[in-house]
Amino acid sequence: MTKDIYDPAFVADLFDRCSSNYRWWSAVTSLGFIERWRKQCVALLQDGPSDVPDIVDLMAGTGEVWPHLLVRFPKANQIIAVDISHQMHVHAVARLHADRADQITHIEANALQTDLPAAHADMLISTFGLKTFNADQQRVLARQIARILKPGGQFALIEASDPKSWVLRPFYRFYLDRMLPLVERLFLKGAQDFSMIGTYTRNFRDCGQMADALRAEGLDVNLRQHFFGCASSVSGKKPIAGKAEQD
């Protein structure tokens, strides 16, 4: 039987296996672009009414975006890190962010089913987790984001994408679909986990579906392309009830 690559148990197991190599491998295989894209995602969040914002990081992984968030918002009250992978949390705490433990709250949960309180977050971010959701799951995630954000709260999500209109797309696809699996087999003892990026990005295409899902939940949405569409982002805010009518 073919495995469902969007099944939460499959995704959790995949990232449990990847966790020990995730940080350096993702940086190397993206040729350094992933770090630039994380910074660009954080830059999409604007200063809000609160000087000590509550920030939610969905599909947080090992917390690569947290240093950028804490530079941008040094007075942040807390970052709530939600991830389905137990080992991602373990590596985030034990190896990477022990000195930030007082500012990070970890929740091991499926982002589609988190019981975070409604209207809790001033800001919500996600970097490179969207591709593990199919279209139906993205609609559920959009409802969660709309529920979690405070009125006036902001969100910024970024994901690796499939640049179909880019003239160099064939080389990009060759790299993801052929080179990454080969390099992974050679250097990571035959593993074939990171090579799933090729499959996920091909199916995901870009953040367009997520943008539509967020708009359907009443959020203000901006869709952007990064580096010829090799990544895409969706950002915006939750309107304050009655403000649009007053304006």
C-alpha positions as CSV (number, residue, x, y, z in Angstrom):
1,M,0.0,0.0,0.0
2,T,1.3,3.5,-0.9
3,K,2.0,5.6,2.2
4,D,0.0,8.8,2.6
5,I,2.8,11.4,2.8
6,Y,0.3,13.9,4.4
7,D,-0.7,11.6,7.2
8,P,0.4,13.3,10.5
9,A,2.0,10.0,11.7
10,F,4.1,9.8,8.5
11,V,5.2,13.4,8.8
12,A,6.1,13.1,12.5
13,D,8.2,10.0,11.8
14,L,9.9,11.6,8.9
15,F,11.0,14.6,10.9
16,D,12.0,12.5,13.9
17,R,14.4,10.8,11.6
18,C,15.6,14.1,10.1
19,S,16.0,16.0,13.3
20,S,19.6,15.4,14.1
21,N,20.8,16.6,10.6
22,Y,18.0,19.1,9.8
23,R,19.7,22.3,10.6
24,W,23.0,21.9,8.7
25,W,21.6,19.7,5.9
26,S,18.8,22.2,5.0
27,A,21.3,25.0,4.9
28,V,23.7,23.1,2.7
29,T,21.1,21.7,0.3
30,S,19.4,25.1,-0.1
31,L,22.7,26.7,-0.9
32,G,22.2,29.1,2.0
33,F,18.9,30.5,0.6
34,I,16.8,29.0,3.4
35,E,18.4,31.4,6.0
36,R,17.8,34.4,3.8
37,W,14.2,33.3,3.3
38,R,13.7,33.0,7.1
39,K,14.9,36.5,7.6
40,Q,12.6,37.7,4.8
41,C,9.7,36.0,6.4
42,V,10.4,37.7,9.8
43,A,10.7,41.0,8.0
44,L,7.1,40.7,6.8
45,L,5.9,41.1,10.4
46,Q,5.5,44.7,11.4
47,D,5.7,46.4,14.7
48,G,2.4,46.1,16.4
49,P,0.5,47.7,19.3
50,S,2.2,45.5,21.8
51,D,5.8,46.0,22.7
52,V,5.9,42.5,24.3
53,P,4.1,40.4,21.6
54,D,3.1,36.8,22.1
55,I,4.4,34.9,19.0
56,V,3.3,31.5,17.8
57,D,5.7,29.5,15.6
58,L,3.8,26.7,13.8
59,M,5.8,23.7,12.5
60,A,8.7,25.1,14.4
61,G,11.2,22.4,13.8
62,T,14.5,23.0,15.6
63,G,13.8,26.7,15.9
64,E,16.0,28.2,13.2
65,V,13.8,31.2,13.0
66,W,13.8,32.1,16.7
67,P,17.1,34.1,16.7
68,H,15.7,36.2,13.9
69,L,12.5,36.8,15.7
70,L,14.2,37.7,19.0
71,V,16.5,40.2,17.2
72,R,13.5,41.7,15.5
73,F,11.3,41.7,18.6
74,P,13.7,41.5,21.6
75,K,11.0,42.2,24.1
76,A,8.7,39.4,22.9
77,N,6.8,38.0,25.9
78,Q,7.2,34.4,24.6
79,I,7.5,32.3,21.5
80,I,5.1,29.3,21.6
81,A,6.8,26.6,19.4
82,V,4.4,24.0,18.0
83,D,5.7,20.9,16.2
84,I,4.4,17.4,15.7
85,S,7.9,15.9,15.8
86,H,9.1,14.9,19.3
87,Q,12.8,14.8,18.2
88,M,12.6,18.2,16.7
89,H,11.7,19.6,20.1
90,V,14.4,17.6,21.8
91,H,17.1,18.9,19.5
92,A,15.8,22.4,19.7
93,V,16.0,22.5,23.5
94,A,19.0,20.3,24.2
95,R,21.4,21.3,21.4
96,L,20.4,24.7,19.9
97,H,18.4,27.0,22.2
98,A,19.2,26.1,25.8
99,D,20.1,29.8,26.5
100,R,16.6,30.9,25.3
101,A,14.6,28.3,27.3
102,D,12.9,31.0,29.4
103,Q,11.5,32.6,26.2
104,I,10.3,29.5,24.4
105,T,7.3,27.3,25.2
106,H,7.3,24.0,23.4
107,I,4.1,22.2,22.5
108,E,4.3,18.8,20.8
109,A,1.1,18.8,18.7
110,N,-0.3,18.6,15.2
111,A,-0.7,22.2,14.1
112,L,-4.1,21.3,12.7
113,Q,-5.4,20.3,16.1
114,T,-3.6,22.5,18.6
115,D,-5.7,23.6,21.5
116,L,-4.0,27.0,21.8
117,P,-6.6,29.6,23.1
118,A,-8.5,31.7,20.6
119,A,-7.3,35.2,20.1
120,H,-4.0,34.4,21.8
121,A,-1.2,35.5,19.4
122,D,-0.1,39.0,18.4
123,M,2.0,37.3,15.7
124,L,2.2,33.9,14.0
125,I,4.9,32.6,11.8
126,S,5.8,29.4,10.0
127,T,8.9,28.7,8.0
128,F,9.0,25.6,5.7
129,G,6.2,23.5,7.2
130,L,3.4,24.3,4.8
131,K,4.4,21.8,2.1
132,T,3.6,18.9,4.4
133,F,-0.1,19.8,4.2
134,N,-2.4,19.0,1.3
135,A,-5.1,21.4,0.1
136,D,-7.8,20.2,2.6
137,Q,-5.3,20.4,5.5
138,Q,-4.3,23.9,4.4
139,R,-7.9,25.0,4.8
140,V,-8.0,23.5,8.3
141,L,-4.7,25.3,9.1
142,A,-6.1,28.6,7.8
143,R,-9.0,28.2,10.3
144,Q,-6.6,27.6,13.1
145,I,-4.5,30.6,12.2
146,A,-7.6,32.8,12.1
147,R,-8.7,31.4,15.5
148,I,-5.4,31.8,17.2
149,L,-4.6,35.4,16.1
150,K,-5.9,38.3,18.1
151,P,-7.9,40.9,16.1
152,G,-5.2,43.0,14.4
153,G,-2.7,40.1,14.8
154,Q,-0.2,39.4,12.0
155,F,1.0,36.3,10.3
156,A,3.8,35.4,7.9
157,L,4.4,32.0,6.3
158,I,7.1,31.0,3.8
159,E,7.7,27.8,1.9
160,A,9.9,26.3,-0.8
161,S,8.0,26.2,-4.0
162,D,8.0,25.0,-7.6
163,P,8.8,27.9,-9.9
164,K,6.9,26.7,-13.0
165,S,7.4,29.9,-15.0
166,W,11.2,30.2,-14.3
167,V,13.3,29.4,-17.4
168,L,15.8,27.5,-15.2
169,R,13.1,25.3,-13.5
170,P,14.4,22.1,-15.2
171,F,17.7,22.5,-13.5
172,Y,16.0,23.3,-10.2
173,R,13.8,20.2,-10.5
174,F,16.8,18.1,-11.5
175,Y,18.6,19.3,-8.3
176,L,15.7,18.5,-6.1
177,D,14.5,15.3,-7.7
178,R,17.8,13.7,-8.7
179,M,20.8,15.3,-7.0
180,L,19.4,15.6,-3.5
181,P,18.5,11.9,-3.2
182,L,21.9,10.9,-4.5
183,V,23.8,13.2,-2.2
184,E,21.6,12.0,0.8
185,R,22.3,8.4,0.0
186,L,26.0,9.0,-0.2
187,F,26.4,11.2,2.9
188,L,23.6,10.2,5.2
189,K,24.0,6.4,5.2
190,G,21.5,5.7,2.5
191,A,18.7,7.8,4.0
192,Q,16.0,9.1,1.7
193,D,14.2,11.5,4.0
194,F,15.4,15.0,2.8
195,S,14.7,13.9,-0.8
196,M,11.0,14.1,0.1
197,I,11.5,17.9,-0.4
198,G,11.2,17.3,-4.1
199,T,7.9,15.4,-3.8
200,Y,6.4,17.9,-1.4
201,T,7.4,21.0,-3.3
202,R,6.1,19.6,-6.6
203,N,2.7,18.8,-5.0
204,F,2.6,22.1,-3.1
205,R,3.4,24.3,-6.1
206,D,3.3,27.6,-4.1
207,C,1.5,29.5,-1.4
208,G,-1.4,30.4,-3.6
209,Q,-3.7,27.7,-2.2
210,M,-2.9,28.8,1.3
211,A,-3.5,32.4,0.4
212,D,-7.0,31.5,-0.8
213,A,-7.7,29.5,2.3
214,L,-6.7,32.4,4.5
215,R,-8.8,34.9,2.6
216,A,-11.7,32.6,3.0
217,E,-11.3,32.9,6.7
218,G,-11.6,36.7,6.5
219,L,-7.9,37.5,6.8
220,D,-6.1,40.3,4.9
221,V,-3.5,38.5,2.7
222,N,-0.5,39.3,0.6
223,L,1.2,36.7,-1.6
224,R,4.8,37.1,-2.7
225,Q,7.4,35.1,-4.7
226,H,11.0,34.9,-3.7
227,F,14.0,34.2,-6.0
228,F,12.1,33.5,-9.2
229,G,9.4,31.5,-7.3
230,C,11.8,29.0,-5.7
231,A,10.0,30.1,-2.4
232,S,6.8,31.9,-1.8
233,S,5.3,33.6,1.2
234,V,1.9,34.6,2.4
235,S,1.4,37.3,5.1
236,G,-1.1,39.7,6.4
237,K,-3.3,40.3,9.4
238,K,-6.6,39.5,11.1
239,P,-8.9,42.6,10.7
240,I,-10.3,44.3,13.8
241,A,-14.1,44.0,13.7
242,G,-15.8,47.2,12.7
243,K,-12.6,49.0,11.8
244,A,-13.1,48.5,8.0
245,E,-16.5,50.0,8.2
246,Q,-15.2,53.0,10.2
247,D,-12.4,53.5,7.7
